[in-house]
């Protein structure tokens, strides 16, 4: 039998967005196949009397469910979908003894465990389940859609391919053996130092204080994670950041290898002014290449939008489009 960890769940409303009076909210937990208990917020449309389509949401990478993913989940619940926003393994209120680490394998399993949970809820139609991945969890969402056929529709928003960033650097600036070797040497020296110390060095979250000459996208991250707009005490990005060695496995593999075998519907959303937009453009091109199922795939670029605009700017996030997409493919 699956064993659950005892989690300490905050019952007070501590989100960075206001609570909606159109939905019911409660905390829930579920267990993934690695034995880690995940914490989630469930949002259910008020007075729903029939089995509902359901959506699991996570991201951005290093955020918690009290930030962007919760905003998305609550909004989709207002539009008629039972939605959960969950903290990934080792972060937020979810379990896992080591904190602030990640793994592409475990993170995909987190999404699959969310689908497990939704599939057995009495008020959910298990044939009408979708997922939303934001930022780095957009890449994880595509990776999950490539393996889990229970997922009928997938939305990515302002997607990062974390394996590409880890292996190649931003804008593929370090896509060479020499740069990767230097990073490997540094990470493995850090492993030795961590083992001697008996603790993990932190990489630091979003840059603080913010240098005057910081790139615009770094300033955008600061404006979200380090100000009342998006700061949260349990967020990796808002505070000390990931363990320095957290993303080692992402350097040694690639997500999205089989994305062009996804048969079910995919909508990829990105701001056309986002520094990360090239990732969605390339991932979409790879997804439809030699794919026999392209009629249900779409790349939507939002004019003038930056990466973090799609975290929480409800006048920019195309929720109407997302609702229509899920209505169509979660029939």
GULO-152261 format. One record per atom (N, C-alpha, C): x, z, y. Coordinates in steps of 0.1 Angstrom, whole numbers, plus 5000, padded with zeros to 4 digits. Layout:
BEGIN
XZY
...
***
This chain:
BEGIN
500850004988
500050005000
500950005013
500449945023
501149945036
501050085042
502150135046
502250265052
502350245068
501550325075
501450315089
502350425095
502950385106
503750485114
502750555123
503050685127
502250755136
502650715150
501850655158
502250605171
501550705182
502250715193
501650795204
501150685214
499850675214
499150575222
498550635235
498850575246
498350625259
496850585260
496050675262
494550645263
494150615277
494950655287
494550625301
494750485304
494050435314
494250295318
495550285326
496650235321
497850225328
498450085329
497449985330
497849845331
498249815346
498849695348
499149655361
498049565367
496949555360
495749485365
494549575364
493549545372
492349635372
491549615359
490849715355
489949715343
488649635346
488249545337
487049475339
485849555334
484749535341
483449605336
482649505327
483249395324
482549295316
482949305301
483849385298
484349395284
484549535280
484449555267
484849685261
486349685257
486949805259
488349815256
488649935247
489549915238
490050025230
491449985224
492150095221
493450075214
493350065199
494049975193
494049955179
495549945174
495649955161
496949935154
496849855142
497949795138
497949725125
499449715121
499649685108
500949685102
501449545098
502749515101
503249385097
503949395084
504449285078
504949285065
506349345064
506949385075
508149455075
507849605076
506649645076
506249785076
506249855089
506249775100
506249825113
504749825119
504349935124
503049945130
503049895144
502149805147
502049755160
500849805168
501049835181
499949885190
499449765198
498149765200
497449655207
496349715215
495949645225
494749665233
493749555228
492549605224
491449515220
490449505232
490049375235
489049355246
487949275239
486749325240
485549265234
484449245244
483949125244
482849095254
481649195252
481149255263
480049345262
478849285256
478149355248
476849325242
476949195233
478149175227
478249065218
477549105205
476649015200
475749045189
476148955177
477048875177
477348785166
478848785164
479348725153
480748705150
481348625161
482548665166
483148605177
484448525173
484748425181
486148365180
487148465185
488348465180
489248575184
490648515188
491348585197
492648535202
493548655202
494848625197
495948725198
496848675209
497348775217
498148735229
499448825229
500548765232
501748845234
502648775244
503548845250
504548795260
504248855274
505148825283
506448755281
507448835273
508548765270
509648825262
510248945270
510149065265
510549185272
509549255280
508349205280
507149265286
506349345277
505349415282
504449495273
503049455276
502149495267
500749455267
500049505280
500649595287
499949635300
500249545311
501049445309
501449345319
500649215316
501349105316
500748975316
499848945304
500248985292
499448955280
498149025281
498049145286
496849215287
495849145297
496449095308
495649025318
494948905311
495748825304
495248705297
494148755287
494448855279
493448895268
492148945275
492249025285
491049065292
490248955298
490948855304
490248745310
489548655299
490248635287
489648555277
488448635271
488448765270
487348845266
486148825275
486448825288
485348795298
484648665295
485348575289
484848435286
484348425272
484148535265
483448525252
484348535240
485648565241
486548575230
486948725227
486848765215
487448895212
488948875212
489648955220
491048935223
491849055221
493049045216
494049155215
495349115222
495949205229
497249195234
498149295228
499149255221
499949355213
501449365218
501949485216
503449505218
504149455206
505149375207
505949335196
506749455190
507149435178
507949535171
509149585180
509449715179
510549775186
510349785201
509149755207
508949765221
507649825224
507549875237
506249935241
505850045233
504550045229
503950155221
504050125206
504550005203
504649965188
505850045182
505850035168
506750115161
508150045159
508850095149
510250045147
511250155153
512150205144
512950315148
514050275159
514550155157
515450105168
514650045179
515050075191
514250025202
514949905209
514149825216
514649725225
515549625217
515049585205
515749475198
514649375194
515149255190
514149155186
514749065175
513848995169
514248905158
513248795157
513648665157
512648565156
511848575143
512348615132
511648635120
510548745121
510948855126
510048965128
509048935138
509448875149
508448845160
507348745155
507748645147
506748555141
505848635132
506448725124
505648805116
504648895124
505048935136
504149015144
502948935148
503048805151
501948725154
501048705142
501748685130
500948665118
500148795114
500748915117
500149035114
498949055123
499049005136
497849005145
496748925139
497048805133
496048725127
495448795115
496348855107
495748935096
494749035101
495049105111
494149215116
492849145121
492949045129
491748985134
490848925123
491548875113
490748805102
489848895095
490049025095
489249125087
488349205096
488249175109
487349255117
485849205115
484949295114
483549265111
482949175121
483349185134
482749105144
483548985148
484448935139
485348815141
485048715130
484948595134
484848485125
486248445121
486748465109
488148435105
488548295106
487548205107
487848055108
487948015122
487948105131
487948075146
488948165153
490248155149
491248245155
492348155162
492648195174
493748125181
494748225186
495848175192
496848265198
497348205211
497848305219
498448265232
499748335233
500848255236
502148305238
502648275252
503148375259
503548365273
505048375273
505748285281
507148295283
507848275269
508848365266
509548355253
508548365241
507448425243
506448435232
505648305231
505848215240
505348075238
506048005227
507448025227
508147965216
507848035203
507648165203
507248235190
505848185186
504948155195
503648115192
503647975185
504547885190
504647755183
505247775170
506247855169
506847885156
505847935146
504948025150
503948085142
502947975138
502547895147
501547785145
502047695134
503347675133
503947585124
503947645109
503747775108
503647835095
502347885091
501547925100
500247995097
499047905100
498547845089
497447755090
496047815093
496047955094
494748015098
494548005113
495647975120
495547955135
495047825138
493847815144
493247685147
493547625160
494047715169
494347665183
495447755189
496447695196
497547765202
497747725216
497847825225
498247795239
499547865242
500447785248
501647845253
501647835268
502047935275
502047945290
503447975295
504047885303
505347905309
506347935298
506447845288
507147875276
508647875277
509347965271
510747975268
510947945253
511947865250
512547865237
513747955237
513548075232
514548185233
515748145225
515648075214
516848035206
517647935214
517047845222
517747745230
518547815241
517947915247
518547985258
519748075252
519548135241
520548225235
521748135230
521548015225
522547935220
523247845230
522447805240
522947705249
523147745263
522547865267
522547915280
521447845288
521147885300
520147825309
520547675312
519647595311
519747445314
520847385305
521047445293
522047395283
523447395289
523747475299
525047475305
526147515296
525847595286
526847645276
526647595262
526147465262
525947405249
527247345244
528147425240
529447385234
530047495225
530847455216
531447555206
532247655213
533047625223
533847715230
533047825237
532047795244
531147895250
530447985240
529947925229
529348005219
530348095212
531548045210
532548135204
532848255213
533048235226
533248345235
532148445234
530948395233
529748485233
529748565219
530148495208
530148565195
531248675195
532348645201
533448745202
532948865209
532348845221
531848955229
530749035222
529848965216
528749045209
529349125197
530249075190
530749145178
531649265183
532349245194
533149365199
532149475203
530949425209
529949525213
529349595201
529149525190
528649585177
529649705173
530949675173
531949775170
531849895179
531749875192
531649975202
530350055200
529249995197
527950055195
528050145183
528650095172
528750175160
529550305162
530650295169
531550405173
530750505181
529950455191
529250545200
528050605193
527450545183
526250585177
525050565185
525150465194
524050425203
524250285207
523150225213
523250085217
523350065232
524349995236
524449965251
523349875255
522849895267
521749815272
522249705281
521549595281
521949475289
521549485303
520649575306
520049585319
518849495320
517749535327
516649445328
516849345339
515749315346
515849225358
516849285368
517649195374
518749235383
518149325394
518849445396
518349535406
519549625410
520049625422
519449555434
519649405433
518749335440
518749195440
519749135450
520749055445
521648995454
520948895464
521448885476
520848795485
520948645481
521948615474
522148475470
521648455455
520848535450
520248515437
519448395436
519448315425
518648205424
517148235425
516348135429
514948165432
514248225420
514548175408
513848225396
514148375393
515348415397
515748555395
514948635405
514848585417
514048655427
512548665423
512048565417
510748565411
510548665401
511548685392
511448785381
511448925388
512248945398
512349075405
510949105411
510349005417
509049025424
507949065415
508149025402
507149065392
507449195386
508649205379
508949315371
509349445378
509849435391
510449545398
509649595409
508449535411
507649585422
506249625416
505449695424
504149735419
503249625413
503549495417
502849385411
502849385396
504049415390
504149405376
504949515369
505549605377
506349705370
505649785360
506249815349
505649915339
506749995333
506550125331
507550215326
507950185312
507150115304
507550085290
508149945289
508149865299
508649725299
510149725298
510649645288
512049625287
512649565300
511949465305
512449385316
512349465329
511449555330
511249635342
512349755343
512949775332
513849895331
515249865327
515749915315
517149905311
517449785303
516449705300
516649575293
516849595278
517049475272
517349475258
518649535254
518849575242
520249615237
521049485239
522349505242
523249395245
523249295233
523249355221
523349265209
521949225203
520949245211
519549235206
519249095201
519748995208
519348855205
520448775197
521248845190
522348775182
521748675173
520748715165
520148615155
519648495162
519148505174
518648385181
519748285184
521048325185
522148235187
522348145174
521948205163
522448145150
521348065143
520248035150
519147955144
518447885155
517447805151
516647735161
515147745158
514447785168
512947785167
512447635167
511247615163
510547485165
511047375156
511747405146
512247305137
511147215131
510047285127
508947215121
507647205130
507947215143
506747205152
506047075152
506746965147
506046835146
505146825134
505046935126
504146935115
502947025117
502847075130
501647155133
500447055134
499447085126
498247005125
497147045135
497047175137
496047225146
496347215161
495347245169
495447215183
496447295191
497147235200
498147305208
497947255223
497947355232
497947325246
499147395252
500047325258
501247375265
501047365280
501147485287
500947495301
502247535308
502647465319
503847505326
503747465340
504347545349
504447505363
505447405365
505147295373
506147185374
507347225383
507247345390
508347385398
509147505391
508747535379
509447645371
510847595367
511747685368
513147655363
513147625348
512147675341
512047665326
511147545322
510747465331
509747355328
510347255317
511647245318
512247145308
512047185294
511947315292
511747365278
510347325272
509347335280
507947285276
507947135274
508547065284
508646915283
509346875270
510446935267
511246895255
510546935242
509947065242
509247115231
508047025227
507346985238
506146895236
506546765230
507646705235
508046575230
508446585216
509146695212
509546715198
508346745189
507346815195
506146845187
505346725183
505246625192
504446505189
505246395182
506646405182
507446305176
507146295161
506846185156
506546165141
505446255136
504646305145
503446395141
502246305139
501546315128
500346235126
499146295133
499346415139
498146485145
498546515159
498346415168
498646425182
497446425191
496346385186
495146375194
494746515200
495146625193
494746755197
495946835203
496946755208
498046815215
498046775230
498446875239
498446845253
499446925260
500146855270
501046925279
500346925293
500147035299
499547045312
500447105322
500947025332
501847075342
501047115355
501247235360
500547285371
501347255384
500847165393
501547135405
501947255414
503247265417
503647365426
503947505421
503547525408
503647655402
505047685397
505447815399
506747855394
506547925380
507647965374
507548035361
506648155361
506848245370
506148375371
504748365377
504448255384
503148235388
502148245377
502548195365
501648195354
501648325346
502348425351
502248565346
500948625350
500548615363
499448695368
498648635379
498948515384
498248465395
497048385390
495848455391
494648405384
494148285391
494548255404
494048135411
494948015407
496048045399
496947935395
496847915380
496748025372
496548015357
495347935354
495347825346
494147745344
493247805333
492647915336
491847985326
490547895322
490047825332
488947735328
489347635318
490547575319
491047475310
491247545296
491847665296
492047735284
490747765277
489747815284
488447845278
487847715272
487947605279
487347475273
488147435261
489447455261
490347425249
489947505237
489847635239
489447725228
488047705223
487147675233
485747645229
485647525220
486547425223
486547295215
487047315201
488147395200
488947395188
488647525179
487947615185
487547735177
486047725175
485547615171
484147585169
483547675157
***
